[in-house]
Amino acid sequence: MSTVTNYENQVSSQAQVRRATVEFINIVNDLWYDKSIELVLFRNQLVDKRASEILNLIEYAKEFVAKPISIFDALDIAKAIQQIELPSSKLDIGKLAYECHLNENDCSDKVAFVKRQLKGAADVSTIEPKDVVLYGFGRIGRLLARELMNKMGKGSQLRLRAVVTRGKIDQTVLEKRASLLSVDSVHGDFLGTVQVDVENKALIINGTTVYMISAAQPEDIDYTAYGINNALVIDNTGAFRDYEALSRHLTSKGASKVLLTAPGKGVPNIVHGVNHEENNPDEIDIFSAASCTTNAITPVLKVLEDNFGINKGHLETIHAYTNDQNLVDNMHSKYRRGRAAALNMVITETGAGAAVAKALPALAGKLTSNAIRVPVPNGSLAILSLQLHSEVTVDSVNAIMKKYALEGDLVEQIKYSIDNELVSSDIIGCSAPSIYDSKATITDGNSLVIYVWYDNEYGYSHQVMRLAKHIAKVRRFTYY
């Protein structure tokens, strides 16, 4: 075959791939916006993705599971899902395509195969949507707002109804809030519309009204005046940290549950996927989503504890600088944090090592921890040096971590990286709180060093969202 003919065949083949990808994207979006069925690919989001992003995810999937999954396989499964009746769902199309390859004889009829795999959907009861109020509108608050609005679909789960901030609400303030939501120096543009409604003191986000409420304290607010009832209040201000202070939210008319986006005292500290099932939202009104670092390390520590046992260890987190540091050298209540954040590596404390025990009691007193804030605005790395009960190899540790990343209760929490060139900017925008760097693992007998990356804003926000759905009891049928 001539070089020219070979090239023309490649071009033709790529055109077929692109057409299939566009058709796949249309089905993904139709399922989400028409039926509240969300398709993901090995935990990676697919809604509102471009063709090139989809194809890159397909390539990752092929290498990750070592099976020849193609866009055509994903398209066939997506078409089959379109043809069956399902409740509001989140389905991993990568897993379904992978299982189809494993059971080729039973997968000739894709619709019948998908029905068999998703038979548990028939037992799912109808969920009632939940009103949500964001108390505070900083880095985490705005990311939650973006995600709540992007994932609203038909509005059958969480509904963002209001944002509470201090100070006056006028046209200038509304325009500034709208701008900060619309564009972000780290996470890019919001894939939606944001308009200002001065008369109603609201933002119109993706065509939906979100009230901007000014309040000095929770007790001053009557949410029912805005048509908001039995709301979940997500407090991301950091001003209220213990049970007594957080209980003040429950005195507001129209509020019924509270979720703190920071470590809390006297309230359950939850790492979703690890200990959320141990805390029944029918019996508890106030929850904490712990910290970004705790959410990053706890899932991988659970895997290691369950399979090898942990005797002791040390956590060193290389953390992006945060808003509590100074832009230039100035007074600060904590040591070293007063120095210019974008110019210095700053040693500081972290409570993440001790906080792990709140989700994994077996590790109480076994971990020491420290932190180094570094001059990047987002994207962090946890280095865990551990002494295990049993001897391990790089291959044995990586194999067990890959297994948990593919199946079980932690597939949303652990992403398994196979990238030799992974750096901090690459993990920005990853929805998993833990990105296990399989290429960096070090072992020596029962000694183990692992590297866990995490987007300390985006990945953590998704953990907050998962916990919010658990608290609000709007978790969908899932298959991954």
Buried (B, 14 or more C-beta within 10 A) or exposed (E): EEEEEEEEEEEEEEEEBBEBBEBBBEBBBEBBBEBBBBBBBBBBBBBBBEBEBBBEBBEBBBEBBEBEBBBBBBBBBBBBBBEEEBBBBBBBBBBBBBBBEEEEEEBEEBBEBBBEBBEEBEEBEEBEBBBBBBBBBBBBBBBBBBBBBBBBBEEBBBBBBBBBBEEEBEEEBBBEBBEBBBEBEBBEEBEBEBEBBEEEBBBBBBEBBBBBBBBEEBEEBEBBEBEBBBBBBBBBBBBBBBBEBBBBBBEBEBBBBBBBBBBBEEBBBBBBBBBBEEBEBEEBBBBBBBBBBBBBBBBBBBBBBEBBEBEEBBBBBBBBBBEEBBEEEEEEEEEBBBBBBEEBEBEBEBBBBBBBBBBBEEBEEBBEBBBBBBEBBBBBBBBBBBBBEEEBEBEBBBEBBBBBBBEEBBBBBBBBBBBEEBEBEBBBBBBBBBBBBBBBBEBEEBBBBBBBBBBBBBBBBBBBBBBBBBBBEBBBBBBB
